[in-house]
């Protein structure tokens, strides 16, 4: 497999916050003043909020939360 055969989702680069938000459009993502990253599931009741130390960690937290729903 050459580099050109690799799908964009398989990139080894860490995602940016915008990438995470684009991958999960039902989630509102932001960086808090403490430097942690947060995401909340829009229009959920009760509210679902996850956090991570960096965007890749936030993405993993969203995936875990989706598995729990």
N, C-alpha and C positions, 0 to 999 in steps of 0.2 A: 504494500500500500504506500503510495506516495503522498506527500503533503497535500497535493491537489485533490486526492480522493477523500480526504477527511471532511466530514460535515461540519458546518460552523458551530453546532451545539457541542461538538467534541473538542473545542478549542481548549488548550491548556491554560490560557490566560484567565485570571480571576474576573468574574463579572463586575461591572459597575452597577451602581444603584439603579440607574435607568434601565439596564439590561434585565435586572430582577423584576422591576415594575412592568416592563414590556412582556416578560414571560408569564406573569401572573396579573392580568389586567383587573381582576376583581379585588386586588389588594392595594391599599394605599401605603406607600413606602416613604420613609423619611429618616434623616439623621438627626438625632437628638443633640442637645447642647453638651451632653456628657461624652459624645463621640460614638455612642452605640447607635446601631441601626434598628429601626422599628418597622413593623408592617401590621396593618389592621385589615381584617376582612370587611369590605364595605357591606353595609346593611345587614350585618349579622346580629342576632339576638339569641343569647347574650353575646356581648362583644368578644371577638377573638383577636388577640394581639400577641405577636411574637417579637423576639429581638435577637440580635446577633452582633458580634464584635466587628464584622466586616460584611460586605454584601454577599459573599459566598456562604458565610455562616447564616445570614438572614435567609437566603434561598433554601438552605437545608432545614431551617426552622419552619419555613412555610410548608415545605414538603411533609415534614413530620406532623404539622397541624392538620394538613389535608388528610393524612392517613388516619387521624383521630376522629375526623368528622363523620 
